[in-house]
């Protein structure tokens, strides 16, 4: 049984309920809460099938909801109307009403009537559609109106998984409000449902964020494995108290919203990894390289291990990238010449990937594969270090190596994140790295517990004050 909510969590739930009451004139039937997360190590590897090691934050998204049977006399008795508002009107001034016909759970997310700053509501609708994917859509009493109010304290676009937390909280709130018997037998299954649902916004993401939101344990990080479906999660107790250390999160103040960076940044990396898998698979004479089941780097590793009958060593995997992929970027035409197939054909089942192919001028394959395979090994080492009584300096070194790989090989950092990591190291951190997808957002730093106050003061001077940026408890926190 999960632990009872902390006082701060209880306060956020009460606040959302009160705001719902003021907005809709009645109390909500349910209030659902999902936490944000900070990823300690294992960046951009979940969608490649490799393990990650994140932990939940106290920061969360809260969704209050209630359902009523409409008396509007609407002749379409199969319609489900969802009204979505945000408690923060000043920043998210959208009131969106969506009508979902029977069977809408099987539809792709469609753009709704224009509303200022309404993109965040896409994630609420993803949660709703995720629930409808799992149930008989006639199970709710129709016609029904579901009112939903979104609240929370995870800053948007800062790499702490506000969007995935919103999908999970919306799914939980919607399911409870319509009193639908869910065909979701476990928290792990809920995480997988929300992972699939969130892909409706066009992001080719993995399942880390949803897994943390659904499976996090109090006082522990989470080792999430994607070797099975749904993913499995094992609590990992960090040796912070024993080593006298603390984790500090710092926001670079560069906003990197998924909706903005997805086509040209995030999804392009997913496509580059898929292309690397196919080029390496073809180079290794693996028959399945052309098929969808070899579109992730972990599938190349698994196929080679099946052939050889033994586990692949990290150095062997890195050698595959070095041998089969060139240093320079490939053009589309060059890749089609190497693979002897049109890229449109390879990705014909993925509209999001086809969007990347239609716009990308070049692809770096060696660098992406080298990052994924080295990062997967760092996750293994980090967990081993946590559980074996290893030193804090080793943990810090792994974090710093991770950042350098993200910066130089995966190219998902930015000048501000790099500067913030350097400032953190000069301020006394043992290790630091960007956390989240990158291109903005936050870093996480490993700091001596007794030095946290001095560390944050130095970080304020060296990074925030020099740039004239706001510095408060929401910008840098332990």
Buried (B, 14 or more C-beta within 10 A) or exposed (E): EEEEBEEEBEEBBEBBBBBBBEBBEEEBBBBBBBBBBBBBBBBBBBBBBBBBBBBBBEBBBBBBBBBBEBEEEBEEEBBBBBBBBBBBEEEBEBBBBBBBEBEBBEEEBEEBEEBEEBBBBBBBBBBBBBBBBBBEBEBBEBBBBBBBBBBBBBBBBBBBBBBBBBBBBBBBBBBBBBEBEBEBEEBBBBBBBBBBBBBBBBBBBBBBBBBBBBBBBEEBBBBBBBEEEBBBBBBBEBBBEEBEBBBBBBBBBBBBBBBBBBBEBBBBBBBBBBBBBBBBBBBBEBEEBBEBEBBBBBBBBBBBEEEEEEEBEBEEBBEBBEEBBEEEBBEBEBBBEBBEBEBEEBBEEBEBBBBBBEEBEEBBBBBBBBBBBBBBBBBBBBBEBBEEEBEBEBBBBBBBBBBBBBBEBBBBBBEBBBBBBBBBBEBBBBBBBBBBBBBBBBBBBBBBEEBBEEBBEBBBEBBBEEEEBEBEEEBBBE
